[in-house]
Amino acid sequence: MSKKNLEKVKTTTVKAASKVKIDMVFSKENYILAGVAFAVVLIGFLLMYGSKEEVYNFRQITLAPIVVITGFLIGVLAIMYKPKATHGAD
């Protein structure tokens, strides 16, 4: 291949590569749900924190684990959620 043809191929490849749209795996909604899940899990762990005198407390034994599990379920939902496709937006 001649040098002129090689330069032409390189510029064509660069132009074609610059027009490629990169599709992200997660959308904005997924990241928002993941942030909410992180916050709920953090709140659940903060609810578990308590004093040593009162070990069998409703907040620490029942409420906090329910909040943490709910946060983990929201996290799974954030990963599995697929937003509806918008037609004609591109």
PyMOL Python script that loads the backbone (N, CA, C, O; Angstrom):
from pymol import cmd

cmd.read_pdbstr("""\
ATOM      1  N   MET A   1       0.842  -1.164   0.000  1.00  0.00           N
ATOM      2  CA  MET A   1       0.000   0.000   0.000  1.00  0.00           C
ATOM      3  C   MET A   1       0.898   1.242   0.000  1.00  0.00           C
ATOM      4  O   MET A   1       1.908   1.296   0.702  1.00  0.00           O
ATOM      5  N   SER A   2       0.527   2.182  -0.760  1.00  0.00           N
ATOM      6  CA  SER A   2       1.351   3.382  -0.837  1.00  0.00           C
ATOM      7  C   SER A   2       1.122   4.257   0.397  1.00  0.00           C
ATOM      8  O   SER A   2       0.161   4.079   1.146  1.00  0.00           O
ATOM      9  N   LYS A   3       2.035   5.204   0.577  1.00  0.00           N
ATOM     10  CA  LYS A   3       1.962   6.081   1.743  1.00  0.00           C
ATOM     11  C   LYS A   3       0.715   6.958   1.705  1.00  0.00           C
ATOM     12  O   LYS A   3       0.116   7.236   2.744  1.00  0.00           O
ATOM     13  N   LYS A   4       0.325   7.393   0.509  1.00  0.00           N
ATOM     14  CA  LYS A   4      -0.854   8.251   0.354  1.00  0.00           C
ATOM     15  C   LYS A   4      -2.131   7.485   0.713  1.00  0.00           C
ATOM     16  O   LYS A   4      -3.004   8.013   1.402  1.00  0.00           O
ATOM     17  N   ASN A   5      -2.232   6.246   0.244  1.00  0.00           N
ATOM     18  CA  ASN A   5      -3.405   5.429   0.562  1.00  0.00           C
ATOM     19  C   ASN A   5      -3.469   5.089   2.050  1.00  0.00           C
ATOM     20  O   ASN A   5      -4.552   5.027   2.632  1.00  0.00           O
ATOM     21  N   LEU A   6      -2.302   4.870   2.663  1.00  0.00           N
ATOM     22  CA  LEU A   6      -2.245   4.549   4.080  1.00  0.00           C
ATOM     23  C   LEU A   6      -2.741   5.732   4.923  1.00  0.00           C
ATOM     24  O   LEU A   6      -3.465   5.534   5.899  1.00  0.00           O
ATOM     25  N   GLU A   7      -2.355   6.957   4.553  1.00  0.00           N
ATOM     26  CA  GLU A   7      -2.828   8.145   5.274  1.00  0.00           C
ATOM     27  C   GLU A   7      -4.340   8.321   5.110  1.00  0.00           C
ATOM     28  O   GLU A   7      -5.028   8.730   6.046  1.00  0.00           O
ATOM     29  N   LYS A   8      -4.847   8.012   3.921  1.00  0.00           N
ATOM     30  CA  LYS A   8      -6.276   8.141   3.658  1.00  0.00           C
ATOM     31  C   LYS A   8      -7.062   7.151   4.526  1.00  0.00           C
ATOM     32  O   LYS A   8      -8.115   7.496   5.064  1.00  0.00           O
ATOM     33  N   VAL A   9      -6.557   5.938   4.660  1.00  0.00           N
ATOM     34  CA  VAL A   9      -7.217   4.933   5.478  1.00  0.00           C
ATOM     35  C   VAL A   9      -7.209   5.357   6.944  1.00  0.00           C
ATOM     36  O   VAL A   9      -8.207   5.174   7.640  1.00  0.00           O
ATOM     37  N   LYS A  10      -6.095   5.922   7.424  1.00  0.00           N
ATOM     38  CA  LYS A  10      -5.998   6.359   8.811  1.00  0.00           C
ATOM     39  C   LYS A  10      -6.995   7.469   9.110  1.00  0.00           C
ATOM     40  O   LYS A  10      -7.664   7.432  10.142  1.00  0.00           O
ATOM     41  N   THR A  11      -7.107   8.459   8.221  1.00  0.00           N
ATOM     42  CA  THR A  11      -8.034   9.565   8.470  1.00  0.00           C
ATOM     43  C   THR A  11      -9.478   9.092   8.413  1.00  0.00           C
ATOM     44  O   THR A  11     -10.312   9.566   9.185  1.00  0.00           O
ATOM     45  N   THR A  12      -9.789   8.162   7.510  1.00  0.00           N
ATOM     46  CA  THR A  12     -11.145   7.627   7.428  1.00  0.00           C
ATOM     47  C   THR A  12     -11.488   6.859   8.703  1.00  0.00           C
ATOM     48  O   THR A  12     -12.605   6.956   9.211  1.00  0.00           O
ATOM     49  N   THR A  13     -10.524   6.099   9.215  1.00  0.00           N
ATOM     50  CA  THR A  13     -10.748   5.335  10.435  1.00  0.00           C
ATOM     51  C   THR A  13     -10.959   6.265  11.630  1.00  0.00           C
ATOM     52  O   THR A  13     -11.815   5.998  12.474  1.00  0.00           O
ATOM     53  N   VAL A  14     -10.203   7.332  11.710  1.00  0.00           N
ATOM     54  CA  VAL A  14     -10.337   8.282  12.806  1.00  0.00           C
ATOM     55  C   VAL A  14     -11.690   8.971  12.738  1.00  0.00           C
ATOM     56  O   VAL A  14     -12.335   9.157  13.769  1.00  0.00           O
ATOM     57  N   LYS A  15     -12.134   9.355  11.545  1.00  0.00           N
ATOM     58  CA  LYS A  15     -13.436  10.003  11.401  1.00  0.00           C
ATOM     59  C   LYS A  15     -14.556   9.047  11.789  1.00  0.00           C
ATOM     60  O   LYS A  15     -15.511   9.453  12.451  1.00  0.00           O
ATOM     61  N   ALA A  16     -14.453   7.787  11.386  1.00  0.00           N
ATOM     62  CA  ALA A  16     -15.484   6.807  11.711  1.00  0.00           C
ATOM     63  C   ALA A  16     -15.504   6.523  13.213  1.00  0.00           C
ATOM     64  O   ALA A  16     -16.571   6.331  13.797  1.00  0.00           O
ATOM     65  N   ALA A  17     -14.340   6.496  13.829  1.00  0.00           N
ATOM     66  CA  ALA A  17     -14.269   6.210  15.258  1.00  0.00           C
ATOM     67  C   ALA A  17     -14.816   7.365  16.085  1.00  0.00           C
ATOM     68  O   ALA A  17     -15.340   7.141  17.176  1.00  0.00           O
ATOM     69  N   SER A  18     -14.708   8.583  15.596  1.00  0.00           N
ATOM     70  CA  SER A  18     -15.198   9.719  16.361  1.00  0.00           C
ATOM     71  C   SER A  18     -16.722   9.805  16.350  1.00  0.00           C
ATOM     72  O   SER A  18     -17.300  10.471  17.208  1.00  0.00           O
ATOM     73  N   LYS A  19     -17.376   9.155  15.412  1.00  0.00           N
ATOM     74  CA  LYS A  19     -18.832   9.183  15.317  1.00  0.00           C
ATOM     75  C   LYS A  19     -19.496   8.048  16.087  1.00  0.00           C
ATOM     76  O   LYS A  19     -20.725   7.989  16.149  1.00  0.00           O
ATOM     77  N   VAL A  20     -18.720   7.153  16.670  1.00  0.00           N
ATOM     78  CA  VAL A  20     -19.273   6.017  17.396  1.00  0.00           C
ATOM     79  C   VAL A  20     -19.860   6.508  18.715  1.00  0.00           C
ATOM     80  O   VAL A  20     -19.193   7.192  19.491  1.00  0.00           O
ATOM     81  N   LYS A  21     -21.122   6.145  18.955  1.00  0.00           N
ATOM     82  CA  LYS A  21     -21.781   6.514  20.208  1.00  0.00           C
ATOM     83  C   LYS A  21     -21.536   5.406  21.225  1.00  0.00           C
ATOM     84  O   LYS A  21     -21.783   4.230  20.955  1.00  0.00           O
ATOM     85  N   ILE A  22     -21.054   5.795  22.381  1.00  0.00           N
ATOM     86  CA  ILE A  22     -20.768   4.827  23.437  1.00  0.00           C
ATOM     87  C   ILE A  22     -22.011   4.681  24.300  1.00  0.00           C
ATOM     88  O   ILE A  22     -22.473   5.650  24.902  1.00  0.00           O
ATOM     89  N   ASP A  23     -22.545   3.485  24.358  1.00  0.00           N
ATOM     90  CA  ASP A  23     -23.711   3.207  25.190  1.00  0.00           C
ATOM     91  C   ASP A  23     -23.231   2.768  26.569  1.00  0.00           C
ATOM     92  O   ASP A  23     -22.436   1.837  26.700  1.00  0.00           O
ATOM     93  N   MET A  24     -23.726   3.451  27.587  1.00  0.00           N
ATOM     94  CA  MET A  24     -23.369   3.105  28.954  1.00  0.00           C
ATOM     95  C   MET A  24     -24.229   1.924  29.411  1.00  0.00           C
ATOM     96  O   MET A  24     -25.359   1.749  28.956  1.00  0.00           O
ATOM     97  N   VAL A  25     -23.682   1.136  30.301  1.00  0.00           N
ATOM     98  CA  VAL A  25     -24.402  -0.028  30.796  1.00  0.00           C
ATOM     99  C   VAL A  25     -25.572   0.412  31.680  1.00  0.00           C
ATOM    100  O   VAL A  25     -26.673  -0.128  31.576  1.00  0.00           O
ATOM    101  N   PHE A  26     -25.325   1.395  32.549  1.00  0.00           N
ATOM    102  CA  PHE A  26     -26.361   1.886  33.449  1.00  0.00           C
ATOM    103  C   PHE A  26     -26.786   3.283  33.034  1.00  0.00           C
ATOM    104  O   PHE A  26     -25.996   4.053  32.488  1.00  0.00           O
ATOM    105  N   SER A  27     -28.039   3.595  33.298  1.00  0.00           N
ATOM    106  CA  SER A  27     -28.548   4.925  32.999  1.00  0.00           C
ATOM    107  C   SER A  27     -28.529   5.765  34.277  1.00  0.00           C
ATOM    108  O   SER A  27     -28.093   5.313  35.335  1.00  0.00           O
ATOM    109  N   LYS A  28     -29.013   6.989  34.147  1.00  0.00           N
ATOM    110  CA  LYS A  28     -29.053   7.908  35.287  1.00  0.00           C
ATOM    111  C   LYS A  28     -29.934   7.354  36.401  1.00  0.00           C
ATOM    112  O   LYS A  28     -29.614   7.490  37.581  1.00  0.00           O
ATOM    113  N   GLU A  29     -31.044   6.728  36.017  1.00  0.00           N
ATOM    114  CA  GLU A  29     -31.961   6.165  37.016  1.00  0.00           C
ATOM    115  C   GLU A  29     -31.294   5.059  37.829  1.00  0.00           C
ATOM    116  O   GLU A  29     -31.537   4.935  39.029  1.00  0.00           O
ATOM    117  N   ASN A  30     -30.443   4.245  37.165  1.00  0.00           N
ATOM    118  CA  ASN A  30     -29.743   3.174  37.867  1.00  0.00           C
ATOM    119  C   ASN A  30     -28.813   3.742  38.940  1.00  0.00           C
ATOM    120  O   ASN A  30     -28.748   3.219  40.053  1.00  0.00           O
ATOM    121  N   TYR A  31     -28.102   4.803  38.604  1.00  0.00           N
ATOM    122  CA  TYR A  31     -27.188   5.400  39.561  1.00  0.00           C
ATOM    123  C   TYR A  31     -27.940   6.060  40.720  1.00  0.00           C
ATOM    124  O   TYR A  31     -27.485   6.012  41.862  1.00  0.00           O
ATOM    125  N   ILE A  32     -29.075   6.666  40.429  1.00  0.00           N
ATOM    126  CA  ILE A  32     -29.882   7.260  41.495  1.00  0.00           C
ATOM    127  C   ILE A  32     -30.387   6.178  42.441  1.00  0.00           C
ATOM    128  O   ILE A  32     -30.326   6.337  43.660  1.00  0.00           O
ATOM    129  N   LEU A  33     -30.887   5.075  41.879  1.00  0.00           N
ATOM    130  CA  LEU A  33     -31.354   3.964  42.719  1.00  0.00           C
ATOM    131  C   LEU A  33     -30.216   3.362  43.537  1.00  0.00           C
ATOM    132  O   LEU A  33     -30.416   2.983  44.691  1.00  0.00           O
ATOM    133  N   ALA A  34     -29.030   3.271  42.953  1.00  0.00           N
ATOM    134  CA  ALA A  34     -27.884   2.741  43.689  1.00  0.00           C
ATOM    135  C   ALA A  34     -27.508   3.668  44.843  1.00  0.00           C
ATOM    136  O   ALA A  34     -27.140   3.196  45.919  1.00  0.00           O
ATOM    137  N   GLY A  35     -27.595   4.959  44.634  1.00  0.00           N
ATOM    138  CA  GLY A  35     -27.321   5.909  45.710  1.00  0.00           C
ATOM    139  C   GLY A  35     -28.337   5.812  46.828  1.00  0.00           C
ATOM    140  O   GLY A  35     -27.988   5.888  48.006  1.00  0.00           O
ATOM    141  N   VAL A  36     -29.597   5.643  46.455  1.00  0.00           N
ATOM    142  CA  VAL A  36     -30.653   5.476  47.460  1.00  0.00           C
ATOM    143  C   VAL A  36     -30.420   4.187  48.245  1.00  0.00           C
ATOM    144  O   VAL A  36     -30.579   4.159  49.466  1.00  0.00           O
ATOM    145  N   ALA A  37     -30.044   3.124  47.542  1.00  0.00           N
ATOM    146  CA  ALA A  37     -29.781   1.848  48.214  1.00  0.00           C
ATOM    147  C   ALA A  37     -28.625   1.983  49.196  1.00  0.00           C
ATOM    148  O   ALA A  37     -28.691   1.459  50.308  1.00  0.00           O
ATOM    149  N   PHE A  38     -27.572   2.678  48.798  1.00  0.00           N
ATOM    150  CA  PHE A  38     -26.428   2.878  49.683  1.00  0.00           C
ATOM    151  C   PHE A  38     -26.844   3.655  50.927  1.00  0.00           C
ATOM    152  O   PHE A  38     -26.434   3.323  52.039  1.00  0.00           O
ATOM    153  N   ALA A  39     -27.660   4.689  50.736  1.00  0.00           N
ATOM    154  CA  ALA A  39     -28.116   5.506  51.863  1.00  0.00           C
ATOM    155  C   ALA A  39     -28.986   4.692  52.818  1.00  0.00           C
ATOM    156  O   ALA A  39     -28.856   4.828  54.035  1.00  0.00           O
ATOM    157  N   VAL A  40     -29.871   3.848  52.284  1.00  0.00           N
ATOM    158  CA  VAL A  40     -30.752   3.037  53.131  1.00  0.00           C
ATOM    159  C   VAL A  40     -29.938   2.013  53.928  1.00  0.00           C
ATOM    160  O   VAL A  40     -30.205   1.793  55.110  1.00  0.00           O
ATOM    161  N   VAL A  41     -28.957   1.394  53.290  1.00  0.00           N
ATOM    162  CA  VAL A  41     -28.104   0.435  54.006  1.00  0.00           C
ATOM    163  C   VAL A  41     -27.318   1.150  55.098  1.00  0.00           C
ATOM    164  O   VAL A  41     -27.180   0.627  56.204  1.00  0.00           O
ATOM    165  N   LEU A  42     -26.808   2.326  54.803  1.00  0.00           N
ATOM    166  CA  LEU A  42     -26.070   3.094  55.796  1.00  0.00           C
ATOM    167  C   LEU A  42     -26.959   3.468  56.984  1.00  0.00           C
ATOM    168  O   LEU A  42     -26.525   3.387  58.133  1.00  0.00           O
ATOM    169  N   ILE A  43     -28.189   3.874  56.713  1.00  0.00           N
ATOM    170  CA  ILE A  43     -29.135   4.184  57.791  1.00  0.00           C
ATOM    171  C   ILE A  43     -29.408   2.937  58.631  1.00  0.00           C
ATOM    172  O   ILE A  43     -29.502   3.015  59.856  1.00  0.00           O
ATOM    173  N   GLY A  44     -29.534   1.787  57.967  1.00  0.00           N
ATOM    174  CA  GLY A  44     -29.756   0.537  58.702  1.00  0.00           C
ATOM    175  C   GLY A  44     -28.604   0.197  59.626  1.00  0.00           C
ATOM    176  O   GLY A  44     -28.824  -0.237  60.756  1.00  0.00           O
ATOM    177  N   PHE A  45     -27.365   0.390  59.156  1.00  0.00           N
ATOM    178  CA  PHE A  45     -26.214   0.118  60.007  1.00  0.00           C
ATOM    179  C   PHE A  45     -26.120   1.125  61.153  1.00  0.00           C
ATOM    180  O   PHE A  45     -25.710   0.770  62.258  1.00  0.00           O
ATOM    181  N   LEU A  46     -26.491   2.360  60.898  1.00  0.00           N
ATOM    182  CA  LEU A  46     -26.504   3.344  61.982  1.00  0.00           C
ATOM    183  C   LEU A  46     -27.565   3.006  63.027  1.00  0.00           C
ATOM    184  O   LEU A  46     -27.372   3.263  64.215  1.00  0.00           O
ATOM    185  N   LEU A  47     -28.684   2.429  62.586  1.00  0.00           N
ATOM    186  CA  LEU A  47     -29.711   1.999  63.535  1.00  0.00           C
ATOM    187  C   LEU A  47     -29.232   0.823  64.389  1.00  0.00           C
ATOM    188  O   LEU A  47     -29.662   0.672  65.532  1.00  0.00           O
ATOM    189  N   MET A  48     -28.349  -0.003  63.843  1.00  0.00           N
ATOM    190  CA  MET A  48     -27.821  -1.138  64.604  1.00  0.00           C
ATOM    191  C   MET A  48     -26.867  -0.701  65.707  1.00  0.00           C
ATOM    192  O   MET A  48     -26.698  -1.393  66.711  1.00  0.00           O
ATOM    193  N   TYR A  49     -26.250   0.452  65.507  1.00  0.00           N
ATOM    194  CA  TYR A  49     -25.302   0.943  66.499  1.00  0.00           C
ATOM    195  C   TYR A  49     -26.056   1.330  67.765  1.00  0.00           C
ATOM    196  O   TYR A  49     -27.057   2.044  67.711  1.00  0.00           O
ATOM    197  N   GLY A  50     -25.574   0.863  68.877  1.00  0.00           N
ATOM    198  CA  GLY A  50     -26.266   1.175  70.125  1.00  0.00           C
ATOM    199  C   GLY A  50     -25.376   0.991  71.329  1.00  0.00           C
ATOM    200  O   GLY A  50     -24.190   0.688  71.203  1.00  0.00           O
ATOM    201  N   SER A  51     -25.950   1.176  72.483  1.00  0.00           N
ATOM    202  CA  SER A  51     -25.192   1.050  73.718  1.00  0.00           C
ATOM    203  C   SER A  51     -25.073  -0.420  74.132  1.00  0.00           C
ATOM    204  O   SER A  51     -25.808  -1.278  73.643  1.00  0.00           O
ATOM    205  N   LYS A  52     -24.144  -0.687  75.031  1.00  0.00           N
ATOM    206  CA  LYS A  52     -23.927  -2.063  75.490  1.00  0.00           C
ATOM    207  C   LYS A  52     -24.922  -2.471  76.572  1.00  0.00           C
ATOM    208  O   LYS A  52     -25.148  -3.662  76.785  1.00  0.00           O
ATOM    209  N   GLU A  53     -25.513  -1.504  77.249  1.00  0.00           N
ATOM    210  CA  GLU A  53     -26.436  -1.835  78.333  1.00  0.00           C
ATOM    211  C   GLU A  53     -27.722  -2.475  77.818  1.00  0.00           C
ATOM    212  O   GLU A  53     -28.221  -3.440  78.397  1.00  0.00           O
ATOM    213  N   GLU A  54     -28.240  -1.943  76.751  1.00  0.00           N
ATOM    214  CA  GLU A  54     -29.531  -2.414  76.240  1.00  0.00           C
ATOM    215  C   GLU A  54     -29.295  -3.235  74.968  1.00  0.00           C
ATOM    216  O   GLU A  54     -29.287  -2.692  73.863  1.00  0.00           O
ATOM    217  N   VAL A  55     -29.104  -4.538  75.135  1.00  0.00           N
ATOM    218  CA  VAL A  55     -28.756  -5.406  74.015  1.00  0.00           C
ATOM    219  C   VAL A  55     -29.998  -5.792  73.217  1.00  0.00           C
ATOM    220  O   VAL A  55     -29.981  -5.738  71.987  1.00  0.00           O
ATOM    221  N   TYR A  56     -31.053  -6.171  73.885  1.00  0.00           N
ATOM    222  CA  TYR A  56     -32.265  -6.640  73.209  1.00  0.00           C
ATOM    223  C   TYR A  56     -33.218  -5.466  73.003  1.00  0.00           C
ATOM    224  O   TYR A  56     -34.192  -5.296  73.736  1.00  0.00           O
ATOM    225  N   ASN A  57     -32.919  -4.684  72.015  1.00  0.00           N
ATOM    226  CA  ASN A  57     -33.686  -3.494  71.708  1.00  0.00           C
ATOM    227  C   ASN A  57     -34.396  -3.710  70.374  1.00  0.00           C
ATOM    228  O   ASN A  57     -33.805  -4.262  69.446  1.00  0.00           O
ATOM    229  N   PHE A  58     -35.659  -3.281  70.265  1.00  0.00           N
ATOM    230  CA  PHE A  58     -36.414  -3.454  69.023  1.00  0.00           C
ATOM    231  C   PHE A  58     -35.701  -2.813  67.840  1.00  0.00           C
ATOM    232  O   PHE A  58     -35.666  -3.377  66.746  1.00  0.00           O
ATOM    233  N   ARG A  59     -35.140  -1.650  68.063  1.00  0.00           N
ATOM    234  CA  ARG A  59     -34.476  -0.912  66.979  1.00  0.00           C
ATOM    235  C   ARG A  59     -33.275  -1.689  66.459  1.00  0.00           C
ATOM    236  O   ARG A  59     -33.062  -1.751  65.248  1.00  0.00           O
ATOM    237  N   GLN A  60     -32.490  -2.280  67.349  1.00  0.00           N
ATOM    238  CA  GLN A  60     -31.273  -2.977  66.953  1.00  0.00           C
ATOM    239  C   GLN A  60     -31.528  -4.399  66.458  1.00  0.00           C
ATOM    240  O   GLN A  60     -30.831  -4.879  65.563  1.00  0.00           O
ATOM    241  N   ILE A  61     -32.504  -5.059  67.024  1.00  0.00           N
ATOM    242  CA  ILE A  61     -32.742  -6.465  66.712  1.00  0.00           C
ATOM    243  C   ILE A  61     -33.697  -6.654  65.540  1.00  0.00           C
ATOM    244  O   ILE A  61     -33.531  -7.590  64.758  1.00  0.00           O
ATOM    245  N   THR A  62     -34.684  -5.792  65.407  1.00  0.00           N
ATOM    246  CA  THR A  62     -35.719  -5.999  64.391  1.00  0.00           C
ATOM    247  C   THR A  62     -35.688  -4.947  63.291  1.00  0.00           C
ATOM    248  O   THR A  62     -35.609  -5.280  62.109  1.00  0.00           O
ATOM    249  N   LEU A  63     -35.751  -3.693  63.675  1.00  0.00           N
ATOM    250  CA  LEU A  63     -35.891  -2.620  62.700  1.00  0.00           C
ATOM    251  C   LEU A  63     -34.660  -2.474  61.807  1.00  0.00           C
ATOM    252  O   LEU A  63     -34.793  -2.386  60.587  1.00  0.00           O
ATOM    253  N   ALA A  64     -33.471  -2.447  62.394  1.00  0.00           N
ATOM    254  CA  ALA A  64     -32.246  -2.232  61.623  1.00  0.00           C
ATOM    255  C   ALA A  64     -32.006  -3.326  60.571  1.00  0.00           C
ATOM    256  O   ALA A  64     -31.688  -2.986  59.431  1.00  0.00           O
ATOM    257  N   PRO A  65     -32.142  -4.610  60.893  1.00  0.00           N
ATOM    258  CA  PRO A  65     -31.956  -5.623  59.845  1.00  0.00           C
ATOM    259  C   PRO A  65     -32.977  -5.519  58.711  1.00  0.00           C
ATOM    260  O   PRO A  65     -32.655  -5.771  57.551  1.00  0.00           O
ATOM    261  N   ILE A  66     -34.215  -5.142  59.059  1.00  0.00           N
ATOM    262  CA  ILE A  66     -35.223  -4.966  58.007  1.00  0.00           C
ATOM    263  C   ILE A  66     -34.828  -3.819  57.084  1.00  0.00           C
ATOM    264  O   ILE A  66     -34.991  -3.920  55.868  1.00  0.00           O
ATOM    265  N   VAL A  67     -34.310  -2.729  57.650  1.00  0.00           N
ATOM    266  CA  VAL A  67     -33.888  -1.582  56.834  1.00  0.00           C
ATOM    267  C   VAL A  67     -32.690  -1.962  55.959  1.00  0.00           C
ATOM    268  O   VAL A  67     -32.634  -1.574  54.793  1.00  0.00           O
ATOM    269  N   VAL A  68     -31.743  -2.708  56.502  1.00  0.00           N
ATOM    270  CA  VAL A  68     -30.563  -3.116  55.729  1.00  0.00           C
ATOM    271  C   VAL A  68     -30.966  -4.040  54.587  1.00  0.00           C
ATOM    272  O   VAL A  68     -30.504  -3.858  53.460  1.00  0.00           O
ATOM    273  N   ILE A  69     -31.811  -5.017  54.850  1.00  0.00           N
ATOM    274  CA  ILE A  69     -32.254  -5.930  53.792  1.00  0.00           C
ATOM    275  C   ILE A  69     -33.034  -5.178  52.722  1.00  0.00           C
ATOM    276  O   ILE A  69     -32.904  -5.478  51.535  1.00  0.00           O
ATOM    277  N   THR A  70     -33.842  -4.204  53.131  1.00  0.00           N
ATOM    278  CA  THR A  70     -34.556  -3.377  52.160  1.00  0.00           C
ATOM    279  C   THR A  70     -33.569  -2.609  51.283  1.00  0.00           C
ATOM    280  O   THR A  70     -33.774  -2.488  50.075  1.00  0.00           O
ATOM    281  N   GLY A  71     -32.505  -2.093  51.885  1.00  0.00           N
ATOM    282  CA  GLY A  71     -31.475  -1.401  51.111  1.00  0.00           C
ATOM    283  C   GLY A  71     -30.797  -2.313  50.107  1.00  0.00           C
ATOM    284  O   GLY A  71     -30.533  -1.913  48.973  1.00  0.00           O
ATOM    285  N   PHE A  72     -30.513  -3.544  50.524  1.00  0.00           N
ATOM    286  CA  PHE A  72     -29.905  -4.502  49.594  1.00  0.00           C
ATOM    287  C   PHE A  72     -30.863  -4.853  48.454  1.00  0.00           C
ATOM    288  O   PHE A  72     -30.430  -5.013  47.312  1.00  0.00           O
ATOM    289  N   LEU A  73     -32.139  -4.971  48.747  1.00  0.00           N
ATOM    290  CA  LEU A  73     -33.121  -5.244  47.693  1.00  0.00           C
ATOM    291  C   LEU A  73     -33.222  -4.072  46.720  1.00  0.00           C
ATOM    292  O   LEU A  73     -33.364  -4.276  45.514  1.00  0.00           O
ATOM    293  N   ILE A  74     -33.149  -2.856  47.236  1.00  0.00           N
ATOM    294  CA  ILE A  74     -33.145  -1.689  46.346  1.00  0.00           C
ATOM    295  C   ILE A  74     -31.883  -1.705  45.477  1.00  0.00           C
ATOM    296  O   ILE A  74     -31.928  -1.320  44.308  1.00  0.00           O
ATOM    297  N   GLY A  75     -30.765  -2.148  46.044  1.00  0.00           N
ATOM    298  CA  GLY A  75     -29.523  -2.266  45.270  1.00  0.00           C
ATOM    299  C   GLY A  75     -29.645  -3.274  44.139  1.00  0.00           C
ATOM    300  O   GLY A  75     -29.166  -3.029  43.031  1.00  0.00           O
ATOM    301  N   VAL A  76     -30.284  -4.404  44.412  1.00  0.00           N
ATOM    302  CA  VAL A  76     -30.510  -5.399  43.354  1.00  0.00           C
ATOM    303  C   VAL A  76     -31.428  -4.815  42.288  1.00  0.00           C
ATOM    304  O   VAL A  76     -31.206  -5.013  41.093  1.00  0.00           O
ATOM    305  N   LEU A  77     -32.447  -4.104  42.718  1.00  0.00           N
ATOM    306  CA  LEU A  77     -33.345  -3.442  41.775  1.00  0.00           C
ATOM    307  C   LEU A  77     -32.592  -2.417  40.929  1.00  0.00           C
ATOM    308  O   LEU A  77     -32.859  -2.282  39.734  1.00  0.00           O
ATOM    309  N   ALA A  78     -31.656  -1.698  41.542  1.00  0.00           N
ATOM    310  CA  ALA A  78     -30.874  -0.700  40.807  1.00  0.00           C
ATOM    311  C   ALA A  78     -30.025  -1.346  39.720  1.00  0.00           C
ATOM    312  O   ALA A  78     -29.828  -0.766  38.652  1.00  0.00           O
ATOM    313  N   ILE A  79     -29.529  -2.530  39.991  1.00  0.00           N
ATOM    314  CA  ILE A  79     -28.725  -3.230  38.990  1.00  0.00           C
ATOM    315  C   ILE A  79     -29.602  -3.806  37.887  1.00  0.00           C
ATOM    316  O   ILE A  79     -29.238  -3.743  36.713  1.00  0.00           O
ATOM    317  N   MET A  80     -30.742  -4.362  38.244  1.00  0.00           N
ATOM    318  CA  MET A  80     -31.592  -5.048  37.273  1.00  0.00           C
ATOM    319  C   MET A  80     -32.504  -4.111  36.482  1.00  0.00           C
ATOM    320  O   MET A  80     -33.016  -4.500  35.432  1.00  0.00           O
ATOM    321  N   TYR A  81     -32.717  -2.886  36.964  1.00  0.00           N
ATOM    322  CA  TYR A  81     -33.660  -1.957  36.328  1.00  0.00           C
ATOM    323  C   TYR A  81     -33.179  -1.568  34.939  1.00  0.00           C
ATOM    324  O   TYR A  81     -32.028  -1.173  34.753  1.00  0.00           O
ATOM    325  N   LYS A  82     -34.072  -1.687  33.971  1.00  0.00           N
ATOM    326  CA  LYS A  82     -33.766  -1.281  32.609  1.00  0.00           C
ATOM    327  C   LYS A  82     -34.804  -0.239  32.195  1.00  0.00           C
ATOM    328  O   LYS A  82     -35.986  -0.561  32.074  1.00  0.00           O
ATOM    329  N   PRO A  83     -34.376   1.007  31.976  1.00  0.00           N
ATOM    330  CA  PRO A  83     -35.351   2.050  31.636  1.00  0.00           C
ATOM    331  C   PRO A  83     -35.974   1.803  30.267  1.00  0.00           C
ATOM    332  O   PRO A  83     -35.384   1.150  29.407  1.00  0.00           O
ATOM    333  N   LYS A  84     -37.166   2.333  30.086  1.00  0.00           N
ATOM    334  CA  LYS A  84     -37.850   2.182  28.816  1.00  0.00           C
ATOM    335  C   LYS A  84     -37.104   2.939  27.732  1.00  0.00           C
ATOM    336  O   LYS A  84     -36.581   4.026  27.975  1.00  0.00           O
ATOM    337  N   ALA A  85     -37.055   2.371  26.546  1.00  0.00           N
ATOM    338  CA  ALA A  85     -36.366   3.013  25.425  1.00  0.00           C
ATOM    339  C   ALA A  85     -37.214   4.168  24.895  1.00  0.00           C
ATOM    340  O   ALA A  85     -38.433   4.054  24.762  1.00  0.00           O
ATOM    341  N   THR A  86     -36.552   5.269  24.600  1.00  0.00           N
ATOM    342  CA  THR A  86     -37.239   6.410  24.022  1.00  0.00           C
ATOM    343  C   THR A  86     -37.096   6.347  22.518  1.00  0.00           C
ATOM    344  O   THR A  86     -35.986   6.220  22.001  1.00  0.00           O
ATOM    345  N   HIS A  87     -38.196   6.433  21.819  1.00  0.00           N
ATOM    346  CA  HIS A  87     -38.189   6.346  20.365  1.00  0.00           C
ATOM    347  C   HIS A  87     -38.025   7.738  19.773  1.00  0.00           C
ATOM    348  O   HIS A  87     -38.743   8.667  20.141  1.00  0.00           O
ATOM    349  N   GLY A  88     -37.084   7.874  18.861  1.00  0.00           N
ATOM    350  CA  GLY A  88     -36.903   9.125  18.150  1.00  0.00           C
ATOM    351  C   GLY A  88     -36.122  10.170  18.928  1.00  0.00           C
ATOM    352  O   GLY A  88     -36.070  11.323  18.499  1.00  0.00           O
ATOM    353  N   ALA A  89     -35.525   9.825  20.030  1.00  0.00           N
ATOM    354  CA  ALA A  89     -34.763  10.805  20.803  1.00  0.00           C
ATOM    355  C   ALA A  89     -33.401  11.066  20.190  1.00  0.00           C
ATOM    356  O   ALA A  89     -32.840  12.146  20.374  1.00  0.00           O
ATOM    357  N   ASP A  90     -32.851  10.086  19.456  1.00  0.00           N
ATOM    358  CA  ASP A  90     -31.517  10.245  18.869  1.00  0.00           C
ATOM    359  C   ASP A  90     -31.564  10.931  17.543  1.00  0.00           C
ATOM    360  O   ASP A  90     -30.524  11.141  16.920  1.00  0.00           O
TER     361      ASP A  90
END
""", "prot")
cmd.dss("prot")
cmd.show_as("cartoon", "prot")
cmd.util.cbc("prot")
cmd.orient("prot")
